[in-house]
């Protein structure tokens, strides 16, 4: 069956790219033909000009060394991440809005929406309804939400968005959400029942990601990988303290306008690290998949519910540190009961895969 995937635009977000790649791999393993709908509703040409001028200004002020953005592969992608997308993800042509005609054009028989904050109103502007498959309304298709994420545990929708999205959600064949709190949000605001499942990246074992990582990207000395999206002086001091405690070289990297690594290099940075500290959801995911000692730092602005829910499910809540404790905590024990983590993850993975098998 040809399965169209509706997700956030594939741009500079390593986790967003890899969750889409992972879902495609899982669907292929099941015998389906996945195809990501490459839509960019909020990234029109004026947005490209704005982004170009913003980076140019930051370069002029010596506040970034990031290269100027390019329109790569017909989309607003940086080449450093765009090459992986072009080579490893099956997708439609680039479209500036969700096109109903694409369903027939590509022979799509089912639509899966998910996962990374696809149902967060703040990130989807005036087209949140299309993340509930408005553009395919009335067509004879299977409609499934897999690990759809609100990102937060409060309700951000306007009354008008709530009414429209509830009507669309009630037309879906099956709904699952990434955060446990999303089950209650679906029930209370959309009037539908939802199952709690894993992020698509966690449906695959770490070896699948090592196989696509850059095996030539190595460091001579053991290092602490620091994947930080939002740097603060308190975080910086903690990174330095942990690196000194364990005698590790510190390797700092980020995303968005500061993206410098290719996707295979990003995977290698985490896979080859002796230890990881991150304030990223997917940085945390891959620390777990690669079996790395790690700390996760609270990131309320980007949605802390995601981190807390994931770590609690796997018995790793003690690895989450907030700003209040960062300044006082020492470089605590890196002892993790990986046997327990693996058992919990295996059970969740089986249940999540069963959801996809059953509903596709």
Secondary structure, 3 states (H helix, E strand, C coil): CEEEEECCCCCCCHHHHHHHHHHHHHHHHCCCEEEECCECCCCCHHHHHHHHHHHHHHHHCCCCCCCCCCCECCECCCHHHHHHHHHHCCECCCECCCCCHHHHHCCCCEEEECCCCCCCHHHHHHHHHHHHCHHHCCCCCEEEEEEECCCCCCCCCCHHHHHHHHHHHCCCCEEEECCHHHHHHHHHHHCCCCEECCCHHHHCCHHHHHCCCCCCCCCCCCEEEEECCCCCHHHHHHHHHHHHHHCCEEEEECCHHHCCCCHHHHHHHHHCCCEEEECCHHHHHHHHHCCCEEEEECCHHHCHHHHHHHHHHCCCHHHEECHHHHCCCCCCCCCCCHHHHHHHHHHHHHHHHHHHHHHC
